[in-house]
Amino acid sequence: MVVGARRNTVFFSATFLSLFVTSLLLTNGEAFGYPSIVKPPASWTNVVSTDFSYWESAGVRPILINGNFVCGFHCKFEGTACLFAVSIFPSSFGGNSSFSPQLVWSANRNNPIGLWAKLQLSQGDLTLQDDYGTLVWSTNTTGKFVSGMKLTHQGNLMLFDRNNEMVWQSFDHPTDSLVIGQRLVSGQKLVASISATN
């Protein structure tokens, strides 16, 4: 009787531990090797990695991850028609690439970039340049002291100063959808992106 009870305890403990660890992996981007906060100076180039991952099979090259939200380069076809964007992945993707990310916000949705485009975080601005070095998009925060960039658990991409005060946030520039915690204030609107037919 005692041996059977001990086996059940060990089985349930092992099951709980494995479920707990799995849930951490699914909710913590750092477990995948991606932070939720970065400090300047930093830059990222839109290149195809040599270790093709789940993220790239979904067309995403992550920079920041927080929970189900991913910020990075989102590409339609092998590095063409890429956006710097935030998207949400279903919470139960479990490595199944049949789940596609849903775009929440994008910086350059009407001006896509290709391979070798560069995102740069300086102590005053976040900029996106195409592969020729031409400025495609900017937060226009030059002159403000930016001490970091973070992706919140609500999917808000933020630049903050040394006092942890927000300098710029994607929630103030809605593009593709609204998420929980985001408000559409007077004067703002959601507009469909340009398509091949309009």
C-alpha positions as CSV (number, residue, x, y, z in Angstrom):
1,M,0.0,0.0,0.0
2,V,2.8,2.4,1.0
3,V,4.7,1.6,-2.2
4,G,1.7,2.3,-4.4
5,A,1.1,5.6,-2.7
6,R,4.7,6.6,-3.1
7,R,4.6,5.7,-6.8
8,N,1.5,7.8,-7.3
9,T,3.2,10.7,-5.4
10,V,6.3,10.4,-7.6
11,F,4.2,10.2,-10.8
12,F,2.1,13.2,-9.9
13,S,5.2,15.2,-8.8
14,A,7.0,14.4,-12.1
15,T,3.9,15.2,-14.1
16,F,3.4,18.5,-12.4
17,L,7.0,19.5,-12.7
18,S,7.1,18.7,-16.5
19,L,3.8,20.7,-17.0
20,F,5.2,23.6,-15.0
21,V,8.5,23.7,-17.0
22,T,6.6,23.4,-20.3
23,S,4.4,26.3,-19.3
24,L,7.5,28.4,-18.5
25,L,8.9,27.6,-21.9
26,L,5.7,28.7,-23.6
27,T,5.4,32.0,-21.7
28,N,9.0,33.1,-21.3
29,G,10.8,34.4,-24.4
30,E,14.2,34.2,-22.6
31,A,13.8,30.4,-22.6
32,F,13.9,30.6,-26.4
33,G,17.0,32.8,-26.2
34,Y,15.2,36.1,-26.8
35,P,14.9,38.9,-24.2
36,S,11.9,41.1,-23.5
37,I,14.1,44.1,-22.8
38,V,17.2,45.4,-24.6
39,K,19.5,48.4,-23.9
40,P,21.1,50.7,-26.5
41,P,23.2,50.7,-28.6
42,A,21.9,47.7,-30.4
43,S,21.2,46.7,-33.9
44,W,19.6,43.8,-35.8
45,T,19.9,42.8,-39.4
46,N,17.2,40.9,-41.3
47,V,19.0,37.8,-42.3
48,V,18.1,34.2,-42.6
49,S,19.7,32.2,-39.8
50,T,21.6,29.0,-40.2
51,D,19.6,27.3,-37.5
52,F,16.1,27.4,-39.1
53,S,13.7,27.5,-36.1
54,Y,10.0,27.3,-35.4
55,W,9.8,31.1,-35.5
56,E,11.3,31.3,-39.0
57,S,9.0,28.6,-40.2
58,A,6.2,31.0,-39.3
59,G,8.0,33.9,-41.1
60,V,9.3,35.6,-38.0
61,R,12.8,36.6,-37.0
62,P,12.4,37.5,-33.3
63,I,14.1,40.4,-31.5
64,L,12.0,40.5,-28.4
65,I,9.5,38.0,-26.9
66,N,7.2,38.4,-24.0
67,G,4.6,35.7,-23.4
68,N,2.7,35.1,-26.6
69,F,3.9,38.4,-28.2
70,V,6.9,38.5,-30.6
71,C,8.6,41.6,-31.9
72,G,10.9,41.3,-34.9
73,F,11.1,41.0,-38.6
74,H,7.9,39.4,-40.0
75,C,8.4,38.2,-43.6
76,K,6.0,36.7,-46.2
77,F,8.4,34.9,-48.5
78,E,12.0,34.0,-47.6
79,G,13.1,37.5,-46.7
80,T,10.9,39.5,-49.0
81,A,8.1,41.8,-48.1
82,C,9.2,42.0,-44.4
83,L,7.8,44.2,-41.7
84,F,9.2,45.3,-38.4
85,A,6.2,44.3,-36.3
86,V,4.6,42.9,-33.2
87,S,2.5,39.8,-33.5
88,I,0.7,37.3,-31.2
89,F,1.1,33.6,-31.4
90,P,-1.6,31.2,-30.1
91,S,-0.8,30.2,-26.5
92,S,-0.9,26.5,-27.4
93,F,1.3,26.5,-30.5
94,G,3.6,23.8,-28.9
95,G,6.0,24.0,-31.8
96,N,3.3,23.4,-34.4
97,S,4.1,25.7,-37.3
98,S,0.6,25.4,-38.7
99,F,-0.3,28.2,-36.3
100,S,0.4,31.5,-37.9
101,P,1.1,34.7,-36.0
102,Q,-1.5,37.5,-36.0
103,L,-0.1,40.9,-36.6
104,V,-0.9,43.4,-33.9
105,W,1.3,46.4,-34.9
106,S,3.7,47.2,-37.7
107,A,6.0,50.1,-38.3
108,N,6.4,49.9,-42.0
109,R,3.3,48.0,-43.3
110,N,3.0,50.1,-46.5
111,N,6.8,50.1,-47.1
112,P,8.1,46.5,-46.7
113,I,11.8,45.8,-46.5
114,G,13.9,42.8,-47.7
115,L,16.9,41.0,-46.5
116,W,19.8,43.0,-45.0
117,A,17.5,45.7,-43.7
118,K,18.7,47.0,-40.3
119,L,16.9,48.0,-37.1
120,Q,18.9,50.3,-34.8
121,L,18.3,51.3,-31.3
122,S,20.4,54.3,-30.2
123,Q,20.2,56.4,-27.1
124,G,17.7,58.7,-28.9
125,D,15.8,56.8,-31.5
126,L,14.7,53.5,-33.0
127,T,15.2,53.4,-36.8
128,L,14.5,51.0,-39.6
129,Q,16.7,51.2,-42.7
130,D,16.4,49.2,-45.9
131,D,19.3,47.2,-47.3
132,Y,20.6,50.4,-49.1
133,G,20.7,52.4,-45.8
134,T,17.6,54.5,-46.6
135,L,15.5,55.4,-43.6
136,V,12.2,53.6,-43.9
137,W,10.7,54.3,-40.4
138,S,11.6,56.0,-37.1
139,T,10.1,56.6,-33.7
140,N,11.1,60.3,-34.1
141,T,12.4,60.4,-30.6
142,T,15.8,62.0,-31.4
143,G,16.9,64.3,-28.5
144,K,15.2,62.1,-25.9
145,F,17.4,59.9,-23.8
146,V,16.4,56.3,-24.6
147,S,17.8,53.8,-22.2
148,G,16.0,50.7,-23.4
149,M,13.3,49.0,-25.5
150,K,10.9,46.5,-24.1
151,L,8.0,44.4,-25.3
152,T,5.3,44.2,-22.6
153,H,3.2,41.1,-21.8
154,Q,0.3,43.0,-23.5
155,G,2.2,43.4,-26.8
156,N,3.1,47.0,-26.4
157,L,6.6,47.9,-27.8
158,M,8.0,50.7,-25.7
159,L,11.1,52.9,-25.5
160,F,11.9,54.2,-22.0
161,D,14.3,56.6,-20.4
162,R,16.7,56.2,-17.5
163,N,13.9,56.9,-15.0
164,N,11.9,54.0,-16.6
165,E,9.4,56.6,-18.0
166,M,7.9,55.8,-21.4
167,V,9.3,57.9,-24.2
168,W,7.4,56.2,-27.1
169,Q,5.0,53.3,-27.4
170,S,3.4,51.3,-30.2
171,F,0.0,51.6,-28.4
172,D,0.0,55.3,-29.3
173,H,0.3,54.4,-33.0
174,P,-2.3,51.7,-33.7
175,T,-2.1,50.0,-37.1
176,D,-3.5,46.5,-37.5
177,S,-5.6,45.8,-34.4
178,L,-6.3,46.7,-30.8
179,V,-5.3,44.4,-28.0
180,I,-6.3,44.2,-24.3
181,G,-5.1,47.3,-22.5
182,Q,-4.8,49.4,-25.6
183,R,-7.1,52.4,-26.2
184,L,-8.1,54.1,-29.4
185,V,-8.3,57.8,-28.3
186,S,-10.1,60.6,-30.1
187,G,-8.4,61.4,-33.4
188,Q,-6.9,57.9,-33.8
189,K,-8.1,55.3,-36.2
190,L,-7.4,51.8,-37.5
191,V,-6.9,51.7,-41.3
192,A,-6.6,48.7,-43.4
193,S,-3.1,48.2,-45.0
194,I,-2.5,48.6,-48.7
195,S,-3.1,45.5,-50.7
196,A,-2.4,44.5,-54.3
197,T,-6.0,45.4,-55.2
198,N,-6.2,49.0,-53.8
